[in-house]
Amino acid sequence: ENVDPQKTAFLLRKAWTLYSVTPLYRFRRARLRDYARLLSAFIAAEKQKGLAVEVGVELDIKVTVSSLADLVGSEQDQAAVLVQLSLRSGASSRNSEDKLVWSGWFCSVYGDDLSENVPEDFTCLPLFLTHGAESYTSMVGSWFQKTFDCCFRRLAISPLNLSWMVAMWAGCQLDRAASAVELVFSVPRLSQPLDISYAIHPEDAKALWDTVQKTPGEVTQEEVDVFMDCLYAHFHRHFKIHLSAAKLVKISTAVASAHCDGIVKILHSQYLSGVLMLLTELAVSQIQ
């Protein structure tokens, strides 16, 4: 892990909504400051319902666009790009800081499958994560789509991928006390919605995974299936409920939590790259 924990701490313990993004056409890193000014003017115009706004004029929303060079996996990966929207403090309180209201970042961690087959004029940052009001996400997404001829799509997480995540993350070695591994299932075809929460002690979950995993550092579908089947069998033995008939909708571990709607919270800096690699893979598979 080459990620500097101090530079990426603000990414942790926030609920990020996931999107996949097709390659950006003629995106230039040397122009990040220009992009911030143009995006700021676009947001102001949208808020004023289409009235023209002069670029560069002081607006109530301040936009910053910057590079996060640490967030890469391979040499082919492009550095992550961070977009932040802040409310400017009033003139009367000049010493007070601007209030951050929305954050979004594009990244690619081991996204080689996509970048290898893309022409030179395109920049591959297939994973986009946002935190803040949906209205700002919509405006930022619209500007990027118009400016760089790309397409944004919400990135859902299937029950199969959630089971991979819980198996991999339950087996991670952590340097501090871990929280419980929790799985939340939704029971289908009921008149009233019903969720079942299943919590496992982290040491028990890790011990189970260690008995299932044949080759350290490698994970197979068969191992994930055996891990989940063992959890299902244990639950059925105690409660006579077949969880395999329900839908896995959310998982929580000490490493990260993930919801099927495509909302992820990364909790541990040590595994930031690993989590982003998995999410990049999901984003790339949706684009391809």
Salt bridges, closest charged atoms under 4 A:
ASP34 OD2 - ARG31 NE 3.33
ASP34 OD1 - ARG37 NH1 3.31
GLU58 OE1 - ARG88 NH1 3.28
ASP60 OD2 - LYS47 NZ 3.84
ASP98 OD2 - LYS62 NZ 3.66
ASP121 OD2 - ARG26 NE 3.35
ASP121 OD1 - ARG28 NH2 3.15
ASP175 OD1 - HIS268 NE2 3.38
ASP210 OD2 - LYS206 NZ 2.97
ASP261 OD2 - HIS259 ND1 3.66
